[in-house]
Amino acid sequence: MKVFSCIVFLFFSIHLLFSQSLSVLVHKGDRCLQAKNSSLAIQYYGRAIVIDSKCSMCYYKRGVVYAQEGYYTDAIQDLYYTSLLRIAQKDEVLEHTFFLLGECYKGLNQSEKALENYTNTLLLNPKNLEALEAHFYCFLGLKKHPEALSDIKRYQKLSKDKSKVQFLYGTYYAALHQTVKANKAYTKAILLKPTAGNYYLERGKLLSDASNFEDAILNFSKVIELDQNDDEAFLQRGIAYHKVNNILAGCSDFLRAANLGNDEARVLLEAHCPH
């Protein structure tokens, strides 16, 4: 009887130590993540997984870090395993796992797989607006326009953000090359939310594609007024300036965009601007 009691005590002692070690490692990983030390966070989550190979939260947390750092293939492996471990629970972690899988596949330009995972996210939570928007963009990229339009209408029913709804309509019409309708929708979005820089940016791109470069420049300038570090706006305005033969202003914008880290601007600066 004493031997049996000792075995039971030893078992629970080991189990307690095991649990404490696991939680300590996960906690250290969380602390490193808060301190923006991603590589060390990954190491701690990995050590936790060695202790418990079925710790779904460990795989999930490591997958989140991999996704944030752009290591999409590694993230997909962890997040897929997370989904297998949590599939019966159908909780918020599983919902976000599917969404992140979609984001990773989008990052790898695998639109069909991204769409599949956004769909899984919406099956778990049909009111997830972030997933619904991503779902819309996937359909648009795959040129499945009726499905994309259906997503906008679903979004419109669920969202209180009328400006975003108009912006999505603008994006939809722009993809169909219906410039007038797209411009009208973007303008409605801007009137509803005049501080949204990306609304001006997309309207500027639309106008630039329609060779309305002067109005495009005004839109890109508005983006820059709202955010002096928007490299895409400097790039696009630089291109528009070149189209109207204002080379000096265009090259100045290319230089600013390149200094902000825009690779395309760096190439255009090298190709089209005097040294």
C-alpha positions, 0 to 999 in steps of 0.5 A: 500500500505504501509503495502504491502511495509513493508511486501515486505521489511521484506521478502527481509530482512529476505531472505538476513539475511538467505542467509548471515547466510548460507554463513557465516556458509559454509565459517566457515566450509571451514576455519575449513577444511583448518585448518584440523579441520574436526569435526568442519567443519562437524558441520558448514556444518550441521548447514548450512543444518538446515538453508537450507535443499536443499543446495546441496553444503552443503551436498557435502562439508560435504560428502567430509569431511566424506569420507576423515575421513573414515565415508563412510556410513555418506558420502554416505548419504550426497553424494547421496542426493547431486546427487539427488539435482544436477542431472539436472545440470551435472556439475563438482560437480556432477561428483566428487560426483559420484566419491566419492560415488564410493570411499566410496563403495570401502571402504566398499568393495561393488564393484558392487555399487562402479562400478556403481558410477564410471560408472556414473562419466565416463558418465559425463566425459569419460576423467576422468582418475582417475575414469577410473583407479578406474573402471578398478580396480573394474572390476579386483576385480570382475574378469571381466577380458575382461572389465578390459582390455577394460578399460586399452585400453581406458586409453591408448588412453586418457593418456600421462602417458605411465608408468602408462599404462604399470603399469596397464597392469602389474597389469592386467597380475598379476591378471591373474597369467601371471607372465612373462607378468606382470613382463615385463610390470612392468619393462617397467613401471619402465624404463619409470618412475624409481622414482615410488615406487609403481611400484617396490613394485608391481613388488616385490610382483609379484616376491615374489609370484613366490618365487623369494625372492632375486629379490623381496628383491631388489625391496622392498629395492628400494621402501625404498630407495625412501621412508623411511616411506613406511610401506608396503615395510618394511612389504613385505621385512620382509616377503621375508627375512623370506622366505630366513631364514634371520630372524634377517633382517626380524624382523628388517623390521617387527619392522620398519613397525609396528612402522610406523603403519602397523598392519599386521607387528605388528602381524607378529612381535609378532608371529615370532620374539624373544622378 
